[in-house]
């Protein structure tokens, strides 16, 4: 009696090393495309001010960025006006701009800038949630919180 062997047609995968490298490289490129950060967006600088990264169109500026931009400009102008009046030369509150209390600080900041009596009451009592610190000499923004 003859024994018949049943053989299955098996195809041996003939994968070359360069194919594996190519697949890994392709997967890496696809991953980079999907995970990379957008080029046109807003980010905070070291002072806490929103700055543009890339080419953001005017109609795509978030409202919170516009609010802060207006408040920063207002704070710098407030310092100029108060400086002309002889007010606001050292640590003291100049007032408010929108949702921000405006405080004058030394540049560089000194310990007395942190004392409650040298800060805006509207921020300290929680009426305003944010503050802008402007420099005592040039009136430029030092920090936004």
VMD Tcl script that draws the C-alpha trace (Angstrom):
set ca {
  {0.00 0.00 0.00}
  {1.28 3.38 -0.95}
  {1.20 6.15 1.57}
  {0.29 9.41 0.08}
  {1.60 12.46 1.66}
  {-0.59 15.45 1.60}
  {1.55 18.45 1.05}
  {0.37 21.95 1.39}
  {1.58 24.62 -0.88}
  {3.41 26.91 1.41}
  {4.95 30.02 0.08}
  {7.96 31.07 1.87}
  {8.01 34.81 2.48}
  {11.11 36.11 0.95}
  {11.61 39.28 2.98}
  {14.85 41.05 2.42}
  {16.55 43.22 5.08}
  {16.16 46.34 2.92}
  {12.38 45.76 2.86}
  {12.25 45.78 6.67}
  {14.30 48.98 6.79}
  {11.99 50.54 4.18}
  {8.85 49.64 6.13}
  {10.29 51.04 9.37}
  {11.36 54.23 7.60}
  {7.94 54.66 6.01}
  {6.21 54.13 9.37}
  {8.54 56.71 10.96}
  {7.76 59.29 8.25}
  {4.01 58.75 8.62}
  {4.34 59.12 12.40}
  {6.27 62.39 12.01}
  {3.66 63.84 9.67}
  {0.83 63.13 12.11}
  {2.61 64.06 15.34}
  {4.56 67.16 14.39}
  {3.39 70.43 15.89}
  {1.74 73.01 13.68}
  {3.95 75.78 12.40}
  {1.42 78.55 12.85}
  {0.37 78.95 16.46}
  {0.67 81.15 19.55}
  {3.07 80.42 22.39}
  {4.03 82.15 25.63}
  {7.45 83.71 25.91}
  {9.50 83.78 29.11}
  {7.56 86.85 30.36}
  {4.17 85.15 29.95}
  {3.23 87.19 26.87}
  {1.53 85.39 23.96}
  {3.70 85.66 20.84}
  {3.11 84.45 17.31}
  {5.05 81.47 15.95}
  {4.90 81.21 12.18}
  {2.39 83.07 10.04}
  {-0.90 83.22 11.90}
  {-3.62 84.99 9.97}
  {-5.36 87.93 11.63}
  {-8.73 86.18 11.70}
  {-7.24 83.15 13.50}
  {-6.00 85.00 16.58}
  {-7.66 83.51 19.69}
  {-9.71 85.95 21.78}
  {-7.53 85.39 24.88}
  {-4.46 86.43 22.86}
  {-6.23 89.57 21.61}
  {-7.31 90.39 25.18}
  {-3.77 90.06 26.45}
  {-2.29 92.05 23.54}
  {-4.70 94.89 24.27}
  {-3.95 94.74 28.02}
  {-0.18 94.78 27.45}
  {-0.46 97.81 25.17}
  {-2.78 99.49 27.67}
  {-0.35 98.76 30.55}
  {2.62 100.23 28.69}
  {0.59 103.32 27.78}
  {-0.68 103.62 31.36}
  {2.91 103.62 32.60}
  {3.82 106.35 30.12}
  {0.87 108.54 31.15}
  {1.45 107.98 34.87}
  {5.17 108.63 34.39}
  {4.38 111.99 32.80}
  {2.31 112.81 35.88}
  {5.20 111.80 38.16}
  {3.42 108.69 39.43}
  {4.50 105.09 39.14}
  {8.24 105.38 39.46}
  {8.67 102.41 41.80}
  {6.73 99.41 43.12}
  {3.10 100.45 43.10}
  {-0.19 99.76 41.40}
  {-1.03 101.85 38.34}
  {-4.58 100.58 37.90}
  {-6.10 98.00 35.61}
  {-6.35 97.19 31.91}
  {-9.18 94.82 31.12}
  {-8.83 91.69 33.24}
  {-5.29 92.63 34.34}
  {-4.01 94.66 37.28}
  {-1.01 96.79 36.27}
  {1.88 96.93 38.72}
  {5.21 98.76 38.47}
  {8.30 96.77 39.47}
  {12.01 97.39 39.60}
  {14.17 96.04 36.78}
  {15.67 93.74 37.83}
  {12.99 92.83 40.36}
  {13.85 93.28 44.03}
  {12.35 91.72 47.16}
  {10.10 94.72 47.89}
  {8.29 94.12 44.57}
  {6.80 91.02 46.23}
  {5.40 92.88 49.27}
  {1.60 93.09 49.35}
  {1.66 96.85 50.00}
  {3.45 97.27 46.65}
  {0.92 95.24 44.65}
  {-2.52 95.98 43.29}
  {-5.39 95.42 45.74}
  {-7.67 94.31 42.89}
  {-5.34 91.37 42.26}
  {-4.70 90.62 45.94}
  {-8.42 90.53 46.83}
  {-9.28 88.43 43.76}
  {-11.26 91.05 41.83}
  {-8.80 90.64 38.96}
  {-7.27 87.23 38.24}
  {-4.24 88.39 36.24}
  {-1.56 91.04 36.50}
  {0.97 92.76 34.29}
  {4.23 94.04 35.69}
  {5.88 96.92 33.87}
  {9.41 98.17 34.45}
  {9.91 101.24 36.61}
  {12.23 102.92 34.09}
  {11.10 102.07 30.57}
  {7.53 100.88 31.21}
  {8.03 97.73 29.17}
  {6.37 94.50 30.22}
  {8.43 92.47 32.67}
  {5.95 89.68 33.42}
  {2.34 88.69 32.77}
  {0.51 86.25 35.03}
}
mol new
graphics top color blue
foreach p $ca { graphics top sphere $p radius 0.5 }
foreach p [lrange $ca 0 end-1] q [lrange $ca 1 end] { graphics top cylinder $p $q radius 0.2 }
display resetview
